[in-house]
């Protein structure tokens, strides 16, 4: 590795070159089409849940718990960042 490459990369940022898939997208892309459809449905239920606080039935926390239960390590904050477009995908 050359020192020049690091310096150049640090001084000339190109947004497209630093975008990375977030944890949610990596998990989503690893799922089968049927599982992706189920995730899409769950995300729709989260968006349409009108409850507040503990009255919410579907939430980012709920989705992360379901994913963890099924072997995917992800936090509710990672799901929330992805859904609010504040993750590495954007």
N, C-alpha and C positions, 0 to 999 in steps of 0.2 A: 504494500500500500504506500502510496506516495503522499507526502505532506501537502503537495499542491492540489491534489484531488479533494482533500478535506477542506482546505481553505476555499477553493472554488465553490464547492457545494454549500458551504456555510454563507458565502457572500452573494451567491446568485441562486436564490430560491425559485424553483419552478414548481408551482402548485401541483401539476399533474404528476410530477416525479415523487412527491412525498405522500400522495394518497395511498392509504392502505385499507384493506377490508377490516371492519371492526369485528369483534368477537361474535356478535349476533349474525352478521352476514356470513362469516366463515361457517358457523353452525348451520344456518339456513341452507347454504349451498351444498353442505354435506348430506342433507336429508333427501329422501326419496320424493318423487313428485306428490305422492299421496300425503306424506308428512308436511311438505311445503304448503299444500292446500289447507291442511288442518291448522298450520301456523297462521296462514293468511286469515282464516276464519277467526282464530283466537284474537288476532290483532284488531280485526273489525269489531269483535265483541268488546275489547278494551276501549276502543275509541267511542263506541256507542253506549257504554255503561254510564248512566246518569247519576249513579250513587256518589256520595262524597265520603271520604275517610273510610271508616270501617264498614260503611254501607255499600261500598263498591264490591261487586261480585268478581269482576274481572279487572286485573291490574297488572302492571309490569312485574310486580312482586310475585303475583300468582303465576304468570308465564315463566318467570325464571325458576320458580320452585318446580313446576311441571318439567321443564327442561332438565334441571338437576336430577330430579327423580328418575329421568330416563337416560342418565349418563353424560349429560352435557353441562360442563362447568361454565356458568354465566351468572352475573349478578343482575339484580333488578335495575341498578343504575346503568349498566351496559345496554340493557334493553331500552331503557328510557332515553339514553343519549341517541341511540339509533333512531328511535321513533320520532324524536324531536329534531332530527337532522343535525346533531351536534357531535357526531362521531367521525372517525377517520374516513368513512365512505364518502362524506360530503366534501 
